[in-house]
Amino acid sequence: MQEVRQTFHRIRSNPEAYAEGYRNTRRALIRRFIVVLAVLHCGRDPTLWRQRSST
């Protein structure tokens, strides 16, 4: 989890450091493999991640 926190900190500090990819998304690599299905705003429908995981 420490690696993930440090990566989030780097992203927040300088998001432009990461190249744009498909549909204006950006990617940050970490040393350990973790699958993130979605990062959603708290005001969004919490079941939305289920729709994204099927694609």
Secondary structure by P-SEA (a helix, b strand, c coil): caaaaaaaaaaaaccccccccccbbbbbbccbbbbbccccccccccaaaaaaaac
